[in-house]
Amino acid sequence: MLNRLLLPLLLAVCIARLWLMPMGSSLWLDETATVFVARNGANHPSLAAAAPQAWKSIYYPVARVFESLFGFSEVSYRIPSVLAMAGAVFLVARLAARLIHPGAAWFAVFACLAVSRVNYCAADARPYALGMLAIAASLILLVHWLDTGGWRWGIGFVGCAALLWQVHLLFWPGYLVFGAYTLARKTRGETPVSWARIGTVFVALGLALTPVLLDAIALHREARAHVIAPPPSWRSLAGALQLNVIAACGGGAWVLKQWRQWPPCPVPQRSAQVLIAAWWLCQPVCLFAYSRITGTTVFLPRYVSLSLPGAALAAVAAAAFWVPASQWKRLAVVVAAGVLTVQGHWSQLWPRHHNSDWRAAARVVNQAAVDPRTPVVCPSPYVEAVPPVWRADYPLPGLLYSHLAVYPVRGQTVLFPFANSAQTDSTVLQLSREILTKSDRFVVYGWEPQVHYWRDWFSAHAEFAGWRLQRLGPFADVDVWVFNAPSSEGRR
């Protein structure tokens, strides 16, 4: 009953609510960059100054294919991530059945869905779900190869693992997982594969990765120019490790064992524990250490996402110490119910994928800028938008204003930098005097903190004394303000 009906039904409800229903909401900023790169290619001139190597991902051609098949929509751009995450969760279930217990597959599925970031990445038009699929596929091929010694599994592992770094250049810690598990299996005598074959396979993998390594080295040289966060804290590392999900699964199973007096349970093999621990820890720990040591912060939730399926497996392994074979599916129902309760966002009929609504904000800007000559001040939301990369006549379409290419606005766009500085102050003041003061009204549109900064900046200048302010937002973390001149005679 559980296997044939209830568990598949719960999975369908979870996927519909957590993955599919947010798909139609507005793209957020990085997703608009996905659309821009997919349409224009990684060689577009505006990408050259914004870490060009970072856009050389196999993900963007995939996104372009889906737009060509289904046309542009938020849904069409998010379909690849939904499919990739579905594949990743399926493979995690297979790995749980092989490494932990044959009955643990369903529990592993819902443990994945208990990690909120997994659900977020499933509906995100970014490369991270594809990265999770690539590492999960690589690991299951590696397990089969080390189990059987068959060359087809080894060749498949090399081919799949070579794709991982081509999904995102910050996924390099994933290769430590492959090495740690292979070493554990070989040193414990748990594989028929010889050292010579292991060496051959990993040398072949290294050769396949050489071109990507060169791109990663080039990106490293200019990484500081793209830092958007302070060095990570130990608390942020603890949060990235998904300790709440692991504690809930392991602690809950322990409580039930004491209550129900379940018999002793076999624990996963030591080599399986190595794989799970490495997948769970390598990505966040390596990026945390790199960020702290170099001062170049790459420890962001999206970059540590590669470890999320490993965290889910760690939660299953924690529960395995207390759960007998007969209880796995029953407990999977409990986890599924908890996922729907905690992650369902039931206060909203159609949950928003991200705390941004560029689509609605652009619609309101177009309503406010009825006259196509109305100036629309657009500060770039990208940290790279500083001189010399940024300039007042920055050509559009361009990456630094990718949201304008996806959600166009009516009016005369006036491009502002990411932040004001001594280099840009005179330029923006000149733009204000030559364009804004000669209009009856102008709109300030963009990321909320920037809009508020420029609202205050304009209000502090004598040229705009007496102008009336009207707020048309906010739209999550996007905002729109309108400046209206006191009268038509008051034009400068």
C-alpha positions as CSV (number, residue, x, y, z in Angstrom):
1,M,0.0,0.0,0.0
2,L,2.7,2.5,1.0
3,N,4.9,1.6,-1.9
4,R,2.2,1.5,-4.6
5,L,0.0,4.4,-3.7
6,L,0.6,6.6,-0.7
7,L,4.3,7.4,-1.1
8,P,4.1,8.2,-4.9
9,L,1.0,10.3,-4.1
10,L,2.9,12.3,-1.4
11,L,5.8,12.7,-3.8
12,A,3.5,14.0,-6.5
13,V,2.0,16.5,-4.1
14,C,5.4,17.7,-2.9
15,I,6.7,18.2,-6.4
16,A,3.6,20.0,-7.5
17,R,3.6,22.4,-4.5
18,L,7.3,22.9,-4.0
19,W,8.7,22.7,-7.5
20,L,6.0,23.3,-10.1
21,M,3.7,26.0,-8.6
22,P,6.5,28.6,-8.2
23,M,7.7,28.2,-11.8
24,G,5.5,30.9,-13.2
25,S,6.6,33.6,-10.9
26,S,9.0,36.4,-12.0
27,L,12.6,35.6,-12.8
28,W,15.1,37.0,-10.3
29,L,18.2,38.8,-11.3
30,D,20.5,35.9,-11.9
31,E,17.8,34.1,-13.8
32,T,17.6,37.1,-16.2
33,A,21.4,36.7,-16.7
34,T,20.6,33.1,-17.7
35,V,18.2,34.3,-20.4
36,F,20.7,36.9,-21.5
37,V,23.6,34.4,-21.9
38,A,21.4,31.7,-23.4
39,R,20.2,34.1,-26.1
40,N,23.5,35.9,-26.8
41,G,26.1,33.3,-26.1
42,A,29.1,33.3,-23.8
43,N,31.1,35.4,-26.2
44,H,28.9,38.5,-26.1
45,P,31.1,41.6,-25.6
46,S,29.4,42.6,-22.3
47,L,30.5,39.3,-20.7
48,A,34.1,40.0,-21.4
49,A,34.4,42.4,-18.4
50,A,32.2,40.3,-16.1
51,A,34.2,37.1,-15.5
52,P,33.9,35.6,-19.1
53,Q,35.1,32.2,-18.0
54,A,32.2,31.9,-15.5
55,W,29.6,32.0,-18.4
56,K,31.3,29.1,-20.2
57,S,28.9,26.5,-18.8
58,I,27.2,23.6,-20.6
59,Y,24.0,24.8,-18.8
60,Y,23.3,27.8,-21.0
61,P,23.1,25.9,-24.3
62,V,20.6,23.6,-22.6
63,A,18.5,26.6,-21.5
64,R,18.6,28.0,-25.1
65,V,17.3,24.7,-26.4
66,F,14.3,24.9,-24.1
67,E,13.5,28.5,-25.2
68,S,13.7,27.4,-28.8
69,L,11.3,24.5,-28.1
70,F,8.7,26.3,-26.0
71,G,9.3,30.0,-26.5
72,F,10.2,32.4,-23.8
73,S,8.5,32.1,-20.5
74,E,9.6,31.8,-16.9
75,V,8.3,28.2,-17.0
76,S,10.3,27.2,-20.1
77,Y,13.5,28.5,-18.6
78,R,12.9,26.6,-15.4
79,I,12.0,23.2,-16.9
80,P,15.7,22.1,-17.2
81,S,16.3,22.5,-13.5
82,V,13.1,20.6,-12.6
83,L,14.1,17.7,-14.8
84,A,17.7,17.8,-13.5
85,M,16.6,17.8,-9.9
86,A,14.1,15.0,-10.5
87,G,17.0,12.9,-11.9
88,A,19.3,13.9,-9.0
89,V,16.7,12.9,-6.4
90,F,16.1,9.6,-8.1
91,L,19.8,8.8,-8.1
92,V,20.1,9.8,-4.5
93,A,17.4,7.3,-3.7
94,R,19.4,4.6,-5.6
95,L,22.5,5.5,-3.7
96,A,20.7,5.3,-0.4
97,A,19.4,1.9,-1.3
98,R,22.9,0.7,-2.2
99,L,25.0,2.4,0.5
100,I,22.6,2.5,3.5
101,H,19.7,0.1,3.2
102,P,17.5,-1.2,0.3
103,G,14.4,0.1,2.1
104,A,15.8,3.6,2.6
105,A,15.1,4.9,-0.9
106,W,11.8,6.6,-0.2
107,F,13.1,8.1,3.0
108,A,16.0,9.5,1.0
109,V,13.7,11.1,-1.5
110,F,11.8,13.0,1.2
111,A,15.0,13.8,3.0
112,C,16.1,15.6,-0.2
113,L,12.8,17.5,-0.2
114,A,13.3,18.4,3.4
115,V,16.3,20.5,2.4
116,S,14.6,23.8,1.4
117,R,17.5,24.7,-0.9
118,V,16.9,21.6,-3.0
119,N,13.4,22.7,-3.7
120,Y,14.6,26.2,-4.5
121,C,17.2,25.0,-7.0
122,A,14.6,22.7,-8.6
123,A,12.6,25.8,-9.8
124,D,15.7,28.0,-10.4
125,A,16.8,28.8,-14.0
126,R,20.4,28.5,-12.9
127,P,23.0,25.7,-13.3
128,Y,22.9,24.3,-9.7
129,A,20.3,21.5,-10.2
130,L,22.3,20.3,-13.2
131,G,25.4,20.2,-11.1
132,M,23.6,18.1,-8.5
133,L,22.5,15.7,-11.2
134,A,26.0,15.5,-12.6
135,I,27.6,14.6,-9.3
136,A,24.9,12.1,-8.4
137,A,25.2,10.4,-11.8
138,S,29.0,10.4,-11.4
139,L,28.8,8.8,-8.0
140,I,26.4,6.0,-8.9
141,L,28.6,5.2,-11.9
142,L,31.7,5.2,-9.7
143,V,30.0,2.9,-7.2
144,H,29.0,0.4,-10.0
145,W,32.5,0.5,-11.4
146,L,34.1,-0.2,-8.0
147,D,31.6,-2.9,-7.4
148,T,32.1,-4.8,-10.7
149,G,35.3,-3.5,-12.3
150,G,33.5,-3.2,-15.6
151,W,35.2,-0.8,-18.0
152,R,31.9,0.6,-19.3
153,W,31.1,1.8,-15.8
154,G,34.6,3.4,-15.5
155,I,34.3,5.1,-18.9
156,G,30.8,6.3,-18.0
157,F,32.1,7.7,-14.7
158,V,34.9,9.6,-16.5
159,G,32.4,11.1,-19.1
160,C,29.9,12.1,-16.5
161,A,32.5,13.4,-13.9
162,A,34.1,15.5,-16.6
163,L,30.9,17.4,-17.1
164,L,30.6,18.4,-13.5
165,W,33.2,21.2,-13.7
166,Q,31.8,22.3,-17.0
167,V,28.5,23.1,-15.2
168,H,30.1,25.6,-12.8
169,L,33.7,26.4,-12.1
170,L,33.2,26.5,-8.4
171,F,32.2,22.8,-8.3
172,W,35.8,21.7,-8.1
173,P,35.5,20.3,-4.5
174,G,33.2,17.6,-5.9
175,Y,36.3,15.8,-7.3
176,L,37.5,15.3,-3.7
177,V,34.4,13.2,-3.1
178,F,35.3,10.8,-6.0
179,G,38.9,10.5,-4.7
180,A,38.0,9.9,-1.1
181,Y,35.5,7.2,-1.9
182,T,37.7,5.4,-4.3
183,L,40.6,5.5,-1.8
184,A,38.3,4.1,1.0
185,R,37.1,1.3,-1.2
186,K,40.5,0.3,-2.4
187,T,42.3,0.5,1.0
188,R,39.6,-1.6,2.7
189,G,39.7,-4.3,-0.1
190,E,36.1,-3.6,-1.1
191,T,36.7,-3.5,-4.9
192,P,38.1,-5.8,-7.6
193,V,39.5,-2.8,-9.5
194,S,43.3,-2.7,-9.4
195,W,45.5,0.4,-8.6
196,A,46.5,0.5,-12.2
197,R,43.0,0.7,-13.5
198,I,42.1,3.4,-10.9
199,G,45.2,5.4,-12.0
200,T,44.2,5.1,-15.6
201,V,40.6,6.2,-15.0
202,F,41.6,9.2,-12.9
203,V,44.4,10.3,-15.3
204,A,41.8,10.2,-18.1
205,L,39.5,12.3,-16.0
206,G,42.3,14.8,-15.3
207,L,43.1,15.1,-19.0
208,A,39.5,15.7,-19.8
209,L,39.4,18.5,-17.2
210,T,42.5,20.3,-18.3
211,P,40.7,22.9,-20.5
212,V,38.3,23.7,-17.7
213,L,41.2,24.0,-15.3
214,L,42.7,26.8,-17.4
215,D,39.4,28.7,-17.3
216,A,39.3,28.3,-13.5
217,I,42.8,29.7,-13.2
218,A,41.9,32.7,-15.3
219,L,38.8,33.3,-13.2
220,H,40.8,33.0,-10.0
221,R,43.0,35.9,-11.0
222,E,40.1,38.3,-11.2
223,A,37.9,36.8,-8.5
224,R,38.1,39.7,-6.1
225,A,36.4,42.0,-8.6
226,H,33.2,39.9,-8.3
227,V,33.0,39.5,-4.5
228,I,29.5,40.4,-3.3
229,A,29.6,39.2,0.3
230,P,31.8,39.5,3.4
231,P,33.9,36.6,4.6
232,P,31.7,33.8,5.9
233,S,31.1,33.2,9.6
234,W,31.2,29.9,11.4
235,R,27.5,30.2,11.9
236,S,27.0,30.5,8.1
237,L,29.1,27.3,7.7
238,A,26.8,25.5,10.2
239,G,23.8,26.7,8.3
240,A,25.2,25.4,5.0
241,L,25.7,21.9,6.5
242,Q,21.9,21.5,6.9
243,L,22.3,20.3,10.5
244,N,18.7,20.9,11.3
245,V,17.5,18.3,8.7
246,I,20.2,15.8,9.9
247,A,19.3,16.3,13.5
248,A,15.6,16.0,12.8
249,C,16.0,12.7,11.0
250,G,18.6,11.2,13.3
251,G,17.1,12.5,16.5
252,G,13.6,11.6,15.5
253,A,14.6,8.1,14.7
254,W,16.4,7.8,18.0
255,V,13.3,8.9,20.0
256,L,11.2,6.4,18.1
257,K,13.6,3.6,18.8
258,Q,13.5,4.3,22.6
259,W,9.7,4.5,22.5
260,R,9.0,1.5,20.2
261,Q,11.9,-0.6,21.4
262,W,13.1,-1.4,17.9
263,P,15.8,-4.1,17.5
264,P,19.4,-3.1,16.7
265,C,20.0,-1.9,13.2
266,P,23.0,-2.6,10.9
267,V,25.0,0.6,10.2
268,P,26.3,1.6,6.7
269,Q,29.7,0.3,5.7
270,R,32.7,2.5,6.5
271,S,33.4,3.3,2.8
272,A,29.7,4.3,2.4
273,Q,30.1,6.6,5.3
274,V,33.1,8.1,3.7
275,L,31.2,8.8,0.5
276,I,28.3,10.4,2.3
277,A,30.5,12.5,4.6
278,A,32.7,13.7,1.7
279,W,29.7,14.7,-0.4
280,W,28.1,16.4,2.5
281,L,31.2,18.3,3.7
282,C,33.7,18.9,0.9
283,Q,31.9,21.6,-1.0
284,P,31.0,23.9,2.0
285,V,34.2,23.3,3.9
286,C,36.5,23.9,0.9
287,L,34.7,27.1,-0.2
288,F,34.5,28.3,3.4
289,A,38.3,27.7,3.9
290,Y,39.1,29.3,0.5
291,S,37.0,32.4,1.4
292,R,38.5,32.8,4.9
293,I,42.1,32.3,3.7
294,T,42.0,34.4,0.6
295,G,39.5,37.0,1.5
296,T,37.7,36.3,-1.8
297,T,34.3,35.2,-0.7
298,V,32.8,32.4,-2.8
299,F,30.9,30.9,0.1
300,L,27.3,31.6,-1.0
301,P,24.3,29.3,-0.7
302,R,24.1,28.8,-4.4
303,Y,27.7,27.8,-4.7
304,V,27.5,25.2,-1.9
305,S,24.4,23.7,-3.4
306,L,26.4,20.8,-4.8
307,S,26.5,19.3,-1.2
308,L,22.8,19.3,-0.6
309,P,22.1,15.8,-1.8
310,G,25.0,14.7,0.4
311,A,23.4,16.4,3.4
312,A,20.2,14.5,2.6
313,L,22.1,11.2,2.5
314,A,23.8,12.2,5.8
315,A,20.3,12.6,7.3
316,V,19.3,9.1,6.0
317,A,22.6,7.7,7.4
318,A,21.9,9.3,10.8
319,A,18.5,7.7,10.9
320,A,19.9,4.3,9.8
321,F,21.5,3.8,13.2
322,W,18.0,3.5,14.8
323,V,15.6,2.5,12.0
324,P,14.9,-1.3,11.4
325,A,14.2,-2.5,7.9
326,S,10.4,-2.7,8.4
327,Q,10.0,1.0,9.4
328,W,11.7,2.9,6.5
329,K,8.6,3.4,4.4
330,R,6.5,4.4,7.4
331,L,9.0,7.0,8.5
332,A,9.2,8.2,4.9
333,V,5.5,9.1,5.2
334,V,6.3,11.0,8.4
335,V,9.1,13.0,6.7
336,A,6.9,13.7,3.6
337,A,4.2,15.1,5.9
338,G,6.8,17.3,7.7
339,V,8.1,18.5,4.3
340,L,4.6,19.6,3.2
341,T,3.9,21.3,6.5
342,V,7.1,23.2,6.8
343,Q,8.1,23.9,3.2
344,G,4.6,24.4,1.7
345,H,4.2,28.2,2.0
346,W,0.5,27.6,2.6
347,S,-0.2,31.3,3.2
348,Q,0.2,31.9,-0.5
349,L,-1.8,30.2,-3.3
350,W,1.0,30.5,-5.8
351,P,4.3,30.7,-4.0
352,R,7.0,33.1,-5.3
353,H,10.2,31.3,-6.4
354,H,12.5,34.1,-5.2
355,N,12.0,37.3,-3.2
356,S,12.0,39.4,-6.4
357,D,9.3,40.5,-8.8
358,W,11.1,42.3,-11.7
359,R,8.1,41.4,-14.0
360,A,5.5,43.3,-11.9
361,A,7.9,46.2,-11.3
362,A,8.5,46.6,-15.0
363,R,4.8,46.6,-15.7
364,V,4.3,49.4,-13.2
365,V,7.2,51.4,-14.7
366,N,5.5,51.1,-18.1
367,Q,2.3,52.4,-16.6
368,A,4.1,55.4,-15.0
369,A,6.2,56.2,-18.1
370,V,3.3,56.7,-20.5
371,D,5.4,59.2,-22.5
372,P,8.3,57.4,-24.1
373,R,10.5,60.4,-23.3
374,T,10.0,59.9,-19.5
375,P,13.4,59.2,-18.0
376,V,13.7,55.9,-16.1
377,V,16.8,55.8,-13.9
378,C,18.1,52.2,-13.8
379,P,21.0,51.5,-11.4
380,S,22.7,48.3,-12.4
381,P,22.1,45.6,-9.8
382,Y,25.5,44.0,-10.6
383,V,28.5,44.7,-8.5
384,E,30.7,44.7,-11.6
385,A,28.9,47.9,-12.8
386,V,31.7,50.3,-11.8
387,P,34.1,52.3,-14.0
388,P,35.7,51.4,-16.4
389,V,33.3,48.6,-17.1
390,W,30.3,50.8,-16.5
391,R,29.8,54.1,-18.3
392,A,26.8,56.3,-18.9
393,D,26.5,55.1,-22.6
394,Y,26.9,51.4,-21.7
395,P,25.5,49.6,-24.7
396,L,22.2,47.8,-24.4
397,P,21.4,45.0,-24.3
398,G,24.2,44.1,-21.9
399,L,24.7,41.8,-19.0
400,L,24.9,44.6,-16.4
401,Y,21.3,45.4,-17.2
402,S,20.1,41.9,-18.1
403,H,16.7,42.5,-16.4
404,L,15.9,45.2,-18.9
405,A,16.4,42.7,-21.8
406,V,14.0,40.2,-20.2
407,Y,11.4,42.7,-18.8
408,P,11.7,45.8,-21.0
409,V,10.6,49.2,-19.7
410,R,9.1,52.1,-21.6
411,G,10.7,55.5,-21.4
412,Q,14.2,56.9,-21.8
413,T,16.5,54.6,-19.8
414,V,19.2,56.5,-17.8
415,L,21.8,54.0,-16.8
416,F,23.4,54.4,-13.3
417,P,26.3,52.4,-11.8
418,F,25.9,49.8,-9.1
419,A,27.0,52.3,-6.4
420,N,28.0,55.9,-6.4
421,S,31.7,56.8,-5.9
422,A,34.1,59.6,-6.5
423,Q,34.6,58.2,-10.1
424,T,30.8,58.3,-10.9
425,D,29.4,61.2,-8.8
426,S,30.2,63.9,-11.4
427,T,28.8,61.7,-14.2
428,V,25.5,61.0,-12.5
429,L,25.1,64.6,-11.5
430,Q,25.6,65.6,-15.1
431,L,23.0,63.1,-16.3
432,S,20.6,64.4,-13.7
433,R,21.0,68.0,-14.8
434,E,20.9,67.3,-18.6
435,I,18.1,64.8,-18.6
436,L,16.1,64.5,-15.3
437,T,15.6,68.2,-14.5
438,K,14.3,68.8,-18.0
439,S,11.4,66.5,-17.5
440,D,8.1,66.8,-15.6
441,R,8.7,63.5,-14.0
442,F,11.2,60.6,-13.9
443,V,11.2,57.1,-12.5
444,V,13.8,55.4,-10.3
445,Y,13.6,51.6,-10.8
446,G,15.7,48.7,-9.5
447,W,16.9,46.7,-6.6
448,E,15.3,48.2,-3.5
449,P,18.5,49.3,-1.5
450,Q,19.8,51.0,-4.6
451,V,16.5,52.7,-5.3
452,H,16.3,54.0,-1.8
453,Y,19.9,55.3,-2.0
454,W,19.2,57.2,-5.2
455,R,15.9,58.5,-3.9
456,D,17.7,60.1,-1.0
457,W,20.5,61.3,-3.2
458,F,18.1,63.1,-5.5
459,S,16.1,64.6,-2.6
460,A,19.3,66.0,-1.1
461,H,20.2,68.0,-4.2
462,A,18.8,71.5,-4.8
463,E,17.8,70.7,-8.3
464,F,15.0,68.5,-7.0
465,A,13.8,70.7,-4.1
466,G,10.0,70.7,-4.1
467,W,9.6,67.6,-6.3
468,R,6.9,65.3,-5.1
469,L,7.7,61.6,-4.5
470,Q,5.4,58.7,-5.1
471,R,6.2,55.1,-4.3
472,L,4.8,52.5,-6.7
473,G,6.4,49.5,-5.0
474,P,7.7,47.5,-3.4
475,F,7.8,44.3,-5.5
476,A,9.6,42.1,-3.0
477,D,13.2,43.3,-3.2
478,V,12.5,45.5,-6.3
479,D,11.2,49.0,-5.9
480,V,9.8,51.9,-8.0
481,W,9.7,55.6,-7.1
482,V,8.4,58.4,-9.2
483,F,9.7,62.0,-8.9
484,N,7.1,64.6,-10.1
485,A,8.1,68.2,-10.8
486,P,6.3,70.9,-8.7
487,S,4.8,72.3,-11.9
488,S,5.5,72.5,-15.6
489,E,6.8,76.0,-15.2
490,G,9.3,74.6,-12.7
491,R,11.2,72.7,-15.3
492,R,14.9,73.4,-15.3
